[in-house]
């Protein structure tokens, strides 16, 4: 994993309409849409996102994420950015949450 991949992920999520970047309370950068967290990145190597239970379980089952690194029994999942595939998985999960938030605003 290179720093460029994590930086590119931040740039991609930042480009989505309405997304704001804020400091995360446990370190890193939080992605927020209309005051609701989409997920966050710690440094440039670990992405966390909160998903509905079924999506959380599916992401883990498909190997796109692992249970959250601190709260494994929660609906949070973690993606360690070690490869370009990991970056794509993290973006997919963040986009899923983004789209859920957009649809709930409609």
Secondary structure in CASP SS format (residue, H / E / C, confidence):
PFRMAT SS
TARGET T0000
AUTHOR 0000-0000-0000
METHOD secondary structure of the structure
MODEL  1
X C 1.00
X C 1.00
X H 1.00
X H 1.00
X H 1.00
X H 1.00
X H 1.00
X H 1.00
X H 1.00
X H 1.00
X H 1.00
X H 1.00
X H 1.00
X H 1.00
X C 1.00
X C 1.00
X C 1.00
X C 1.00
X E 1.00
X E 1.00
X E 1.00
X E 1.00
X E 1.00
X C 1.00
X C 1.00
X C 1.00
X C 1.00
X C 1.00
X E 1.00
X E 1.00
X E 1.00
X E 1.00
X E 1.00
X C 1.00
X C 1.00
X E 1.00
X E 1.00
X E 1.00
X E 1.00
X E 1.00
X E 1.00
X E 1.00
X C 1.00
X C 1.00
X C 1.00
X E 1.00
X E 1.00
X E 1.00
X E 1.00
X E 1.00
X C 1.00
X C 1.00
X H 1.00
X H 1.00
X H 1.00
X H 1.00
X H 1.00
X H 1.00
X H 1.00
X H 1.00
X H 1.00
X C 1.00
X C 1.00
X C 1.00
X C 1.00
X E 1.00
X E 1.00
X C 1.00
X C 1.00
X C 1.00
X C 1.00
X C 1.00
X C 1.00
X C 1.00
X C 1.00
X E 1.00
X E 1.00
X E 1.00
X E 1.00
X E 1.00
X C 1.00
X C 1.00
X C 1.00
X H 1.00
X H 1.00
X H 1.00
X H 1.00
X H 1.00
X H 1.00
X H 1.00
X H 1.00
X H 1.00
X H 1.00
X H 1.00
X H 1.00
X H 1.00
X H 1.00
X H 1.00
X H 1.00
X H 1.00
X H 1.00
X H 1.00
X H 1.00
X H 1.00
X H 1.00
X C 1.00
END
